[in-house]
Amino acid sequence: MNNTLNNPNPSLAVGRYNYDAIDHQFLKERINQFRSQIERRISGELSEDEFKPLRLMNGVYLQLHSYMLRVAIPYGILSSTMLRGLAYVSQYYDRGYGHFTTRQNIQFHWIKLEEVPDILTHLASVEMHALQTSGNCIRNITSDEFAGLAADEILDPRIYAEIMRQWSTLHPEFTFLPRKFKIAISGSSTDRVAACFYDIGILTRLNDEQKPVFEVWVGGGLGRIPYKGKIIRDDLPPEHLLAYIEAIIRVYNLHGLRNNLYKARIKILVENLGIEVYREQVEKEFATMDLDQYRLSDELVAQIEGSFGRPVLENHPGAAEVLAKHRQQDKEFDRWVKNNTHPHFHEDYIAAVVALKEVGQTPGDASTEQMHALADLADEYAFGEVRVTHLQNVVLGHVQKDKLYALWQGLKKHRLATANLGLITDIVCCPGMDYCSLANARSIPVAKQIAALFEDAELQEKIGPINIGVDGCINSCAHHHIMNIGVLGVDKKGEEFYQIKLGGSSYKEGAAIGSILGAAVKAEEAVKAIEKLIYFYLEQRQENEHFIDTYRRLGTAPFKEIVYATA
């Protein structure tokens, strides 16, 4: 992996693209434009139907009880300054917290419409925005939370994600697509972004000449009709990335349905045409394009990369031995290190994952105080950089191994040291009917009740790796379709019921859409059903077998019987 260990410009915030004067002026103009549109809506000059597409393009939703603002976190990277900016919004414009989503965004659920321009102005001052976090356009582009530090990384996907962000923002041809469009990119052949469940998912591999090429997936998606995507090309040179994805989206924009909301996604078009026909049309469009105009030259990539700050990773001999000593002396810390860290390419550093999944708390929520604490800890231990994962956690990416114990102690003071990453209480959850006007049922209380059943740390370790997603509607913001256990809230004659799915898996190797277990049940029965499923798994599993492996070995029938036999 080609990593820059020294930051050529220490004034740049580490890990992300730093704005220039043009970026700042662009945001200022967009905010002023939206301010005028909001004033016209409040005065009655614009109706809600006229205002809706305008507010959605600026990340503003009208939810059950108030407006919600969704703020973009491009490729999941925050500086400590940005995080403090988000904390400010949570304190002065919301109710003291923000909700991190599976799209590497953050949402504020108690926003007043008339205050939105001031919020956006504040966010712009810390180089953040809410553009295209909703609407039928190319949404926030997500990436691998270990980008730039993973040992298996071939190229840094953040650079290409930033290029795509700039290309897609207010793209004149793709501002009003048939439906929303989502892109994810990883700089490794290891899928850490669920690439095959995106409209376009991009993984990186080395070809026979040991040069990086992109493996491009198309037509994946969840929601009402979930589909696993298909590989449309596995050898795309990075220099042609923009041209090729533009060809993909042009074909979709031309043929995608606009008269049926539920069949307008690219996944439906690819399924109906077949990947061979879709590929043929994309290649035909690609062949007509002026590739020189779209080419990502080495100079252009270097220019974008030059706007990224890089950490200065100095050698610290003996750091690993200090960490080992701390682990030996403190069993609680040792458990956290085991569950909540990820290897770094530099042997003296490690990535720490901060789980926003304390039992009893809403998954993905961070309070104003916790955001400030994370910003301070990032400044002290991680070069001022914080990463947001697509599973509603955060990462401090470049921590010296000999300082990890001190970081953990700091996290503990602010209830941020839950050692459950990848375990049964690391539940992904959407806001559900507590907030969302699209939801059919509450999701947060169900997620909390499930977590409470398995709060005991030793029990979580005994159960082992498993993922659970709880959704309040079929849109699958919590990815219930591709979780080992998925819980979906449904409406039955005005009552909240919950459907259970088993066997989902997110990533390329073993990726699968879960199967419905049986009839939907009420909330308390759904929670009891998951308890039964887990204890049945513990009885039936073979040595070192994870939940998903036991399920695949036994099939659905015995799990269904254990839940419904006495119902």
Backbone torsions as a table, in degrees:
resi	resn	phi	psi	omega
1	MET	NA	139.4	-179.3
2	ASN	-96.5	99.1	-179.2
3	ASN	-114.1	137.4	175.5
4	THR	-88.7	114.7	-176.6
5	LEU	-84.5	-21.3	-178.3
6	ASN	-113.3	133.9	179.2
7	ASN	-78.2	113.8	-178.4
8	PRO	-67.2	-19.4	179.3
9	ASN	-138.1	94.6	-175.1
10	PRO	-64.9	-10.8	178.1
11	SER	-78.2	-12.8	-178.7
12	LEU	-83.1	138.8	174.4
13	ALA	-65.4	136.5	-174.3
14	VAL	-72.2	138.0	168.0
15	GLY	90.5	-5.6	-174.9
16	ARG	-144.4	166.9	175.3
17	TYR	-71.7	130.6	178.5
18	ASN	-100.5	129.7	-174.4
19	TYR	-64.4	151.1	169.2
20	ASP	-110.6	-174.9	-175.7
21	ALA	-62.1	-34.8	-179.9
22	ILE	-65.4	-42.4	178.7
23	ASP	-61.2	-45.1	-179.2
24	HIS	-63.4	-43.2	180.0
25	GLN	-65.4	-39.2	178.5
26	PHE	-59.0	-48.5	-179.7
27	LEU	-64.5	-39.2	179.4
28	LYS	-59.7	-43.8	-179.9
29	GLU	-65.9	-41.3	-179.7
30	ARG	-65.9	-39.5	179.8
31	ILE	-66.1	-43.0	178.5
32	ASN	-61.8	-38.9	177.4
33	GLN	-63.1	-45.7	-178.9
34	PHE	-69.5	-33.9	176.7
35	ARG	-57.8	-43.6	178.6
36	SER	-63.5	-40.2	179.7
37	GLN	-65.8	-39.2	177.7
38	ILE	-65.2	-42.8	178.2
39	GLU	-60.2	-40.5	178.3
40	ARG	-67.0	-34.9	177.5
41	ARG	-68.7	-45.2	-178.1
42	ILE	-64.2	-36.6	179.8
43	SER	-75.1	-13.6	-178.7
44	GLY	94.2	-2.3	179.5
45	GLU	-65.4	-33.3	174.9
46	LEU	-107.9	134.0	173.9
47	SER	-78.8	167.9	178.0
48	GLU	-62.3	-39.0	178.8
49	ASP	-63.6	-37.0	178.3
50	GLU	-73.7	-34.2	-175.8
51	PHE	-79.8	-29.8	-172.3
52	LYS	-52.2	-53.0	-179.7
53	PRO	-63.7	-26.9	179.5
54	LEU	-72.9	-44.8	-180.0
55	ARG	-69.2	-36.7	-179.7
56	LEU	-64.0	-38.5	178.7
57	MET	-66.4	-14.0	177.1
58	ASN	-111.2	17.3	171.3
59	GLY	78.8	18.5	-177.2
60	VAL	-106.1	121.1	176.9
61	TYR	-108.1	149.2	170.1
62	LEU	-100.7	106.8	-176.1
63	GLN	-100.1	-165.4	-172.8
64	LEU	-61.1	-44.6	-170.7
65	HIS	-115.2	-14.7	-175.8
66	SER	-167.2	-178.4	171.3
67	TYR	-81.3	150.4	175.5
68	MET	-121.1	138.9	176.6
69	LEU	-113.1	124.4	177.0
70	ARG	-104.0	120.7	-176.1
71	VAL	-104.3	134.0	-179.0
72	ALA	-76.5	138.9	168.7
73	ILE	-121.9	84.4	-174.2
74	PRO	-52.1	130.8	-177.6
75	TYR	44.0	25.3	169.8
76	GLY	76.0	16.0	-174.6
77	ILE	-106.5	128.4	174.3
78	LEU	-122.3	142.5	165.9
79	SER	-89.1	163.9	176.6
80	SER	-60.6	-34.2	177.4
81	THR	-63.7	-43.5	176.7
82	MET	-60.9	-43.9	-177.7
83	LEU	-64.1	-38.0	175.8
84	ARG	-67.0	-33.7	175.3
85	GLY	-62.9	-40.2	176.8
86	LEU	-67.1	-38.8	177.6
87	ALA	-61.7	-38.5	178.3
88	TYR	-61.4	-44.7	178.6
89	VAL	-61.7	-43.9	-178.8
90	SER	-62.6	-34.9	-176.5
91	GLN	-78.3	-42.5	-170.7
92	TYR	-102.6	-13.7	-178.4
93	TYR	-125.7	-8.6	-179.0
94	ASP	-127.9	-150.6	-176.4
95	ARG	-116.3	31.6	171.6
96	GLY	91.4	19.2	176.0
97	TYR	-161.3	166.2	172.0
98	GLY	-132.7	160.0	-176.9
99	HIS	-118.9	113.3	177.3
100	PHE	-79.6	136.4	-172.4
101	THR	-108.9	174.9	177.8
102	THR	-76.9	0.4	178.4
103	ARG	-108.4	20.5	-178.2
104	GLN	54.3	40.7	171.2
105	ASN	-116.3	173.9	167.6
106	ILE	-129.1	141.1	-178.3
107	GLN	-117.8	140.8	172.8
108	PHE	-115.5	121.3	-165.5
109	HIS	-99.3	-1.8	-176.7
110	TRP	-129.2	58.0	-173.5
111	ILE	-100.0	141.1	172.8
112	LYS	-92.8	132.0	-174.6
113	LEU	-57.5	-41.9	-176.5
114	GLU	-66.5	-17.9	-179.4
115	GLU	-94.5	-7.0	-176.7
116	VAL	-57.4	-45.7	179.7
117	PRO	-58.6	-38.2	177.9
118	ASP	-67.6	-37.5	176.4
119	ILE	-62.6	-47.5	-179.2
120	LEU	-63.7	-35.8	177.5
121	THR	-64.4	-41.7	177.4
122	HIS	-64.5	-44.2	179.6
123	LEU	-62.4	-39.5	178.8
124	ALA	-61.8	-31.1	-180.0
125	SER	-68.0	-19.9	175.4
126	VAL	-111.6	21.9	173.8
127	GLU	63.6	48.2	175.1
128	MET	-132.0	160.8	-178.0
129	HIS	-154.3	175.9	177.3
130	ALA	-124.8	15.5	-177.7
131	LEU	-62.9	133.6	172.3
132	GLN	58.4	30.3	171.1
133	THR	-88.1	2.3	171.4
134	SER	-152.5	-176.3	179.7
135	GLY	88.2	168.8	-179.1
136	ASN	-87.3	70.8	-174.9
137	CYS	-146.1	-176.8	175.0
138	ILE	-79.3	116.6	-174.0
139	ARG	-81.1	-175.3	177.7
140	ASN	-54.1	128.0	-177.1
141	ILE	-86.6	124.7	-174.3
142	THR	-100.6	162.3	-178.4
143	SER	-149.8	-178.9	-179.1
144	ASP	-72.0	127.5	-178.3
145	GLU	-68.1	-10.7	176.7
146	PHE	-107.0	21.0	179.1
147	ALA	-59.1	134.8	177.6
148	GLY	83.8	-2.7	179.3
149	LEU	-134.5	-17.1	-176.6
150	ALA	-71.0	138.4	-177.2
151	ALA	-66.8	-25.6	-177.1
152	ASP	-92.9	7.5	-176.5
153	GLU	-72.8	136.0	-179.4
154	ILE	-95.0	-43.5	172.5
155	LEU	-143.2	161.7	-177.2
156	ASP	-81.4	109.6	-175.9
157	PRO	-69.8	-18.4	-178.9
158	ARG	-63.3	-33.7	179.9
159	ILE	-63.7	-45.2	-179.0
160	TYR	-74.0	-32.0	174.9
161	ALA	-64.4	-39.3	178.0
162	GLU	-66.7	-41.0	176.4
163	ILE	-59.4	-44.9	178.7
164	MET	-66.4	-34.5	177.6
165	ARG	-62.3	-47.0	-179.5
166	GLN	-66.2	-39.5	179.4
167	TRP	-64.9	-39.4	-172.7
168	SER	-85.9	-19.3	-177.1
169	THR	-66.9	117.8	-178.4
170	LEU	56.2	32.8	176.4
171	HIS	-58.5	121.7	-172.6
172	PRO	-62.3	-24.9	-178.8
173	GLU	-90.2	-21.1	-171.0
174	PHE	-121.7	22.3	179.7
175	THR	-76.0	-31.1	179.1
176	PHE	-128.9	77.6	177.9
177	LEU	-77.3	169.8	175.8
178	PRO	-56.8	-31.7	-178.5
179	ARG	-159.1	171.7	179.1
180	LYS	-58.5	154.7	-173.8
181	PHE	-138.9	128.9	-172.8
182	LYS	-125.6	136.3	-177.9
183	ILE	-126.8	138.6	174.5
184	ALA	-132.8	145.9	-178.1
185	ILE	-139.4	138.6	174.8
186	SER	-126.0	142.9	180.0
187	GLY	-87.7	13.5	-177.1
188	SER	-133.2	161.7	172.3
189	SER	-78.7	-13.5	172.7
190	THR	-76.7	121.7	-176.1
191	ASP	-79.6	108.3	174.9
192	ARG	-116.7	15.1	-178.2
193	VAL	-126.1	4.4	-175.3
194	ALA	58.7	48.9	-171.0
195	ALA	-57.1	-35.0	-174.6
196	CYS	-80.5	4.5	175.9
197	PHE	-117.6	26.3	175.7
198	TYR	-114.9	160.7	173.0
199	ASP	-56.5	-45.9	168.5
200	ILE	-133.5	124.2	175.0
201	GLY	-119.2	136.4	-173.5
202	ILE	-126.8	122.3	172.6
203	LEU	-115.1	161.9	-176.8
204	THR	-118.9	137.8	175.5
205	ARG	-141.7	169.6	174.1
206	LEU	-97.8	133.8	177.8
207	ASN	-83.4	-172.4	-176.3
208	ASP	-62.7	-24.4	177.8
209	GLU	-91.1	9.1	179.7
210	GLN	63.3	31.6	174.7
211	LYS	-106.5	144.8	-179.5
212	PRO	-69.5	135.4	172.8
213	VAL	-136.3	159.5	-179.7
214	PHE	-99.4	137.5	169.3
215	GLU	-98.7	116.9	-170.9
216	VAL	-108.5	121.2	174.8
217	TRP	-100.2	147.4	-179.9
218	VAL	-142.3	147.9	172.7
219	GLY	84.7	16.7	173.6
220	GLY	-86.9	163.0	177.2
221	GLY	166.4	160.9	-178.8
222	LEU	-109.6	-126.7	177.9
223	GLY	70.2	-153.4	-173.2
224	ARG	-59.5	-40.3	179.6
225	ILE	-125.6	97.9	-176.8
226	PRO	-78.6	140.3	176.7
227	TYR	-136.6	141.0	167.2
228	LYS	-83.1	132.1	-178.8
229	GLY	-67.6	177.1	-179.8
230	LYS	-129.2	149.9	179.2
231	ILE	-75.5	120.4	177.9
232	ILE	-94.7	-26.7	175.5
233	ARG	-159.7	138.3	-177.3
234	ASP	-117.1	9.8	-176.0
235	ASP	-140.5	38.3	-176.2
236	LEU	-78.5	120.1	176.1
237	PRO	-64.1	138.1	-179.4
238	PRO	-53.4	-31.2	-178.0
239	GLU	-64.5	-20.7	-178.5
240	HIS	-104.5	14.5	-175.7
241	LEU	-58.2	-51.5	-176.6
242	LEU	-62.5	-44.0	-178.6
243	ALA	-61.1	-42.5	-174.2
244	TYR	-72.5	-42.0	179.6
245	ILE	-71.1	-29.0	174.3
246	GLU	-66.1	-38.5	176.5
247	ALA	-62.9	-42.3	178.3
248	ILE	-58.9	-46.6	-175.1
249	ILE	-74.6	-31.2	176.1
250	ARG	-61.6	-44.8	179.2
251	VAL	-62.7	-42.9	176.8
252	TYR	-62.8	-45.3	-178.1
253	ASN	-61.6	-32.6	-178.8
254	LEU	-75.8	-42.6	-170.7
255	HIS	-106.1	-14.3	-176.8
256	GLY	-63.5	140.6	-178.5
257	LEU	-66.3	138.8	176.5
258	ARG	-118.3	-1.3	-177.6
259	ASN	-107.1	7.6	179.3
260	ASN	-145.3	104.9	-175.8
261	LEU	-56.0	-35.5	-173.2
262	TYR	-84.1	-10.6	-178.9
263	LYS	-122.7	22.1	-173.4
264	ALA	-94.0	-9.1	-177.3
265	ARG	-75.0	156.2	-179.9
266	ILE	-61.8	-27.1	179.9
267	LYS	-60.5	-36.2	179.1
268	ILE	-70.3	-41.9	179.5
269	LEU	-63.1	-46.4	179.8
270	VAL	-63.4	-40.7	179.7
271	GLU	-65.4	-41.9	-177.9
272	ASN	-71.1	-41.0	-179.5
273	LEU	-77.5	-33.3	-169.6
274	GLY	90.7	145.2	-174.2
275	ILE	-65.0	-31.5	-179.1
276	GLU	-65.4	-46.0	179.9
277	VAL	-67.0	-42.3	179.9
278	TYR	-62.8	-44.0	178.4
279	ARG	-60.3	-42.3	-179.8
280	GLU	-60.5	-42.2	-179.7
281	GLN	-69.1	-37.9	178.5
282	VAL	-66.3	-44.9	179.4
283	GLU	-62.7	-36.9	177.7
284	LYS	-64.3	-43.8	178.3
285	GLU	-65.8	-43.0	179.7
286	PHE	-59.3	-38.9	-177.9
287	ALA	-67.1	-22.6	-178.9
288	THR	-87.7	-9.4	-172.0
289	MET	-84.3	149.6	175.5
290	ASP	-80.0	95.1	-173.0
291	LEU	-65.7	-27.8	177.3
292	ASP	-63.6	-35.4	179.6
293	GLN	-66.7	-33.6	-176.1
294	TYR	-97.6	-8.6	-170.9
295	ARG	-60.3	131.8	174.6
296	LEU	-91.8	88.2	-177.5
297	SER	-69.7	163.3	176.9
298	ASP	-59.2	-35.7	-179.0
299	GLU	-67.2	-42.5	-179.7
300	LEU	-66.7	-44.7	178.5
301	VAL	-60.9	-41.7	179.2
302	ALA	-64.4	-35.3	178.8
303	GLN	-63.9	-45.8	178.0
304	ILE	-65.4	-44.7	-179.7
305	GLU	-60.7	-32.0	179.7
306	GLY	-67.4	-15.6	177.0
307	SER	-91.7	3.0	176.0
308	PHE	-98.3	135.1	172.3
309	GLY	-79.6	144.6	-179.9
310	ARG	-120.2	139.5	178.1
311	PRO	-72.5	146.0	173.7
312	VAL	-89.4	103.1	-175.2
313	LEU	-97.4	94.5	179.4
314	GLU	-83.3	155.4	177.8
315	ASN	-75.2	141.2	178.8
316	HIS	-133.5	79.5	-179.2
317	PRO	-55.7	134.1	179.1
318	GLY	90.5	-3.8	-178.4
319	ALA	-62.2	-41.2	-179.7
320	ALA	-63.7	-37.2	179.7
321	GLU	-67.5	-36.9	177.2
322	VAL	-63.8	-44.2	178.2
323	LEU	-60.2	-45.5	179.9
324	ALA	-59.3	-39.1	178.9
325	LYS	-64.4	-45.2	179.1
326	HIS	-61.7	-40.1	179.5
327	ARG	-64.9	-38.1	-179.1
328	GLN	-68.8	-33.2	-175.2
329	GLN	-84.0	-21.0	-174.2
330	ASP	-135.1	106.1	-176.1
331	LYS	-67.1	-34.8	178.8
332	GLU	-64.6	-43.6	176.7
333	PHE	-64.0	-41.3	-179.9
334	ASP	-59.2	-40.9	179.0
335	ARG	-65.1	-41.3	179.2
336	TRP	-63.7	-43.3	178.7
337	VAL	-61.6	-42.8	-179.8
338	LYS	-59.3	-42.4	-174.0
339	ASN	-92.0	-31.3	-164.9
340	ASN	-117.7	25.3	175.6
341	THR	-128.9	162.6	-179.6
342	HIS	-137.6	140.8	-177.9
343	PRO	-61.9	148.1	177.1
344	HIS	-110.2	151.1	178.8
345	PHE	-64.5	-26.0	178.3
346	HIS	-91.3	125.3	-172.0
347	GLU	-64.2	-17.5	-178.6
348	ASP	-95.5	2.4	-176.9
349	TYR	-125.7	165.3	-179.5
350	ILE	-152.3	153.7	175.8
351	ALA	-100.1	131.4	-179.4
352	ALA	-107.2	125.6	178.4
353	VAL	-98.0	123.0	-180.0
354	VAL	-97.9	111.3	-177.5
355	ALA	-81.3	121.6	175.5
356	LEU	-90.8	51.9	-171.7
357	LYS	-137.0	38.0	175.6
358	GLU	-61.2	134.2	-180.0
359	VAL	-59.4	130.3	-177.5
360	GLY	100.4	-15.4	179.7
361	GLN	-103.5	159.5	177.7
362	THR	-72.7	122.5	-179.7
363	PRO	-55.3	131.4	177.7
364	GLY	89.2	-9.3	-179.7
365	ASP	-83.3	143.0	171.7
366	ALA	-133.4	131.6	179.9
367	SER	-77.9	166.5	175.7
368	THR	-54.9	-46.0	-178.6
369	GLU	-63.0	-41.8	180.0
370	GLN	-67.1	-37.2	177.7
371	MET	-64.3	-42.8	176.5
372	HIS	-63.0	-41.2	179.8
373	ALA	-63.1	-44.3	178.4
374	LEU	-61.7	-40.3	178.4
375	ALA	-62.8	-43.9	179.1
376	ASP	-64.2	-44.0	-179.7
377	LEU	-67.2	-34.7	176.6
378	ALA	-64.6	-40.9	177.5
379	ASP	-62.8	-38.9	-175.0
380	GLU	-78.9	-34.9	-169.9
381	TYR	-123.0	-10.5	-170.8
382	ALA	-140.7	35.1	174.9
383	PHE	58.6	25.2	176.7
384	GLY	72.7	22.2	-175.3
385	GLU	-117.8	137.1	176.6
386	VAL	-131.2	137.2	179.2
387	ARG	-114.5	144.2	178.1
388	VAL	-107.5	132.4	-178.2
389	THR	-93.8	165.2	176.9
390	HIS	-83.5	7.5	174.9
391	LEU	-116.5	24.0	171.2
392	GLN	68.7	32.3	171.6
393	ASN	-121.7	178.2	177.0
394	VAL	-129.9	161.5	-175.1
395	VAL	-131.6	135.8	166.0
396	LEU	-103.8	111.5	-159.6
397	GLY	-85.6	-29.4	-173.1
398	HIS	-126.4	79.2	-176.9
399	VAL	-109.1	128.1	174.2
400	GLN	-60.5	135.6	-177.7
401	LYS	-60.3	-34.5	-179.0
402	ASP	-77.0	-6.4	177.3
403	LYS	-109.2	1.0	-176.1
404	LEU	-64.2	-36.8	-179.3
405	TYR	-64.2	-42.0	178.6
406	ALA	-65.3	-38.6	176.4
407	LEU	-61.3	-46.4	-179.4
408	TRP	-59.3	-41.8	178.7
409	GLN	-62.6	-38.7	176.2
410	GLY	-64.9	-39.8	177.8
411	LEU	-64.6	-39.3	-179.2
412	LYS	-59.7	-37.0	-178.0
413	LYS	-61.5	-23.5	-175.2
414	HIS	-116.8	21.9	177.1
415	ARG	57.7	44.5	-178.8
416	LEU	-123.5	17.3	-175.5
417	ALA	-113.3	28.7	177.5
418	THR	-63.6	125.5	-173.2
419	ALA	-99.0	62.3	-172.9
420	ASN	-129.4	19.3	-176.3
421	LEU	-59.2	125.9	179.2
422	GLY	77.8	2.2	179.1
423	LEU	-101.2	-179.7	-166.7
424	ILE	-67.4	-23.6	177.9
425	THR	-89.6	-1.4	176.1
426	ASP	-84.0	62.0	-171.0
427	ILE	-85.4	136.8	174.0
428	VAL	-92.8	135.2	-172.3
429	CYS	-147.0	137.1	174.6
430	CYS	-87.5	169.6	179.4
431	PRO	-66.6	-26.7	176.7
432	GLY	63.1	-160.6	-172.7
433	MET	-75.4	-2.4	171.0
434	ASP	-67.8	-23.1	-177.3
435	TYR	-134.2	-45.0	-162.2
436	CYS	-85.6	131.8	-179.7
437	SER	-73.9	-13.7	178.7
438	LEU	-87.6	-16.5	-171.7
439	ALA	-72.7	149.5	174.8
440	ASN	-100.5	-17.5	-174.7
441	ALA	-155.9	163.3	176.1
442	ARG	-77.3	141.5	179.0
443	SER	-114.1	-35.8	-175.5
444	ILE	-61.0	-47.9	179.6
445	PRO	-61.9	-36.6	179.7
446	VAL	-66.6	-43.9	178.1
447	ALA	-60.4	-42.1	-179.8
448	LYS	-65.4	-39.6	-179.4
449	GLN	-67.7	-39.0	177.5
450	ILE	-63.8	-46.4	-179.2
451	ALA	-60.7	-39.3	-177.9
452	ALA	-63.3	-31.5	179.3
453	LEU	-63.4	-29.3	-172.0
454	PHE	-120.4	32.5	-175.6
455	GLU	-65.1	-31.3	-177.1
456	ASP	-59.6	126.0	-174.8
457	ALA	-63.0	-40.5	-179.2
458	GLU	-67.1	-36.8	176.9
459	LEU	-64.6	-41.6	177.9
460	GLN	-60.1	-43.0	179.0
461	GLU	-64.6	-38.6	179.3
462	LYS	-63.8	-42.3	179.5
463	ILE	-65.4	-40.6	177.0
464	GLY	82.1	-169.2	-174.4
465	PRO	-59.8	129.5	178.2
466	ILE	-164.6	149.6	174.5
467	ASN	-128.6	143.6	-178.4
468	ILE	-129.4	136.2	174.9
469	GLY	-125.6	133.1	-179.0
470	VAL	-119.3	118.7	-177.7
471	ASP	-116.6	144.9	176.7
472	GLY	-92.4	-7.4	176.2
473	CYS	-158.2	174.4	-172.8
474	ILE	-71.0	-10.5	180.0
475	ASN	-64.1	-18.1	170.3
476	SER	63.6	42.6	176.5
477	CYS	-63.1	-25.1	177.7
478	ALA	-98.2	10.1	172.4
479	HIS	61.4	35.7	-176.4
480	HIS	-60.4	-28.4	-179.7
481	HIS	-60.8	-31.9	-171.7
482	ILE	-118.5	26.5	173.0
483	MET	-99.8	153.9	175.4
484	ASN	-54.9	-42.3	171.4
485	ILE	-126.7	121.0	178.7
486	GLY	-114.6	137.6	179.4
487	VAL	-122.3	123.9	-177.3
488	LEU	-120.5	123.6	174.9
489	GLY	-76.9	132.0	178.7
490	VAL	-131.6	157.2	179.7
491	ASP	-101.7	128.2	175.3
492	LYS	-126.6	98.8	179.1
493	LYS	53.6	44.3	176.8
494	GLY	85.5	0.2	178.3
495	GLU	-108.2	149.6	179.8
496	GLU	-85.9	122.8	175.0
497	PHE	-126.1	166.2	-175.4
498	TYR	-135.6	128.1	177.9
499	GLN	-97.5	139.8	-178.7
500	ILE	-111.6	133.1	175.4
501	LYS	-117.0	145.8	177.4
502	LEU	-127.9	149.4	169.9
503	GLY	93.4	8.6	177.4
504	GLY	-75.1	154.8	177.0
505	SER	-153.4	138.3	-166.1
506	SER	-86.0	-30.2	-161.9
507	TYR	-106.2	162.2	-171.5
508	LYS	-47.0	-51.4	178.4
509	GLU	-76.0	108.9	179.4
510	GLY	85.2	11.3	-179.4
511	ALA	-57.8	135.5	-177.5
512	ALA	-157.9	152.0	173.6
513	ILE	-96.7	130.5	-175.9
514	GLY	-64.5	160.8	179.2
515	SER	-105.7	140.2	178.7
516	ILE	-66.9	130.3	-176.7
517	LEU	-76.1	-40.6	-177.5
518	GLY	176.0	-158.5	-177.6
519	ALA	-63.9	147.8	177.2
520	ALA	-67.2	147.7	-177.7
521	VAL	-129.8	167.5	178.1
522	LYS	-71.6	167.4	-170.8
523	ALA	-56.2	-49.1	-177.1
524	GLU	-64.5	-33.7	177.3
525	GLU	-71.0	-35.7	178.6
526	ALA	-64.7	-42.2	178.8
527	VAL	-64.8	-44.1	177.5
528	LYS	-63.0	-37.6	179.7
529	ALA	-61.8	-41.1	179.6
530	ILE	-67.3	-37.1	175.8
531	GLU	-60.7	-44.4	178.2
532	LYS	-62.0	-42.8	-178.9
533	LEU	-61.3	-42.3	-177.8
534	ILE	-67.2	-45.1	-178.4
535	TYR	-70.9	-30.2	173.4
536	PHE	-65.0	-43.2	176.5
537	TYR	-58.9	-44.7	-179.4
538	LEU	-62.2	-33.2	177.9
539	GLU	-72.9	-33.9	-170.0
540	GLN	-97.5	-16.6	-171.7
541	ARG	-70.1	151.7	173.9
542	GLN	-91.1	175.6	-175.1
543	GLU	-58.9	128.5	177.2
544	ASN	62.6	23.0	-178.5
545	GLU	-92.4	127.4	177.0
546	HIS	-79.4	166.1	-178.5
547	PHE	-55.0	-47.9	-176.0
548	ILE	-62.4	-34.1	-179.9
549	ASP	-71.6	-40.5	177.3
550	THR	-63.9	-42.8	178.8
551	TYR	-60.7	-45.2	-178.6
552	ARG	-67.5	-32.2	178.6
553	ARG	-71.6	-41.9	-175.1
554	LEU	-88.7	-27.6	-175.1
555	GLY	84.6	177.0	-173.8
556	THR	-72.4	-36.7	-167.9
557	ALA	-52.8	-51.4	-177.9
558	PRO	-66.3	-31.5	176.9
559	PHE	-68.5	-40.1	178.1
560	LYS	-63.6	-42.1	-178.7
561	GLU	-62.8	-40.6	-177.0
562	ILE	-67.3	-27.3	-179.8
563	VAL	-85.7	-43.0	-169.5
564	TYR	-102.0	-8.6	-175.0
565	ALA	-59.6	-37.4	-177.4
566	THR	-107.4	9.2	-177.2
567	ALA	-69.9	NA	NA
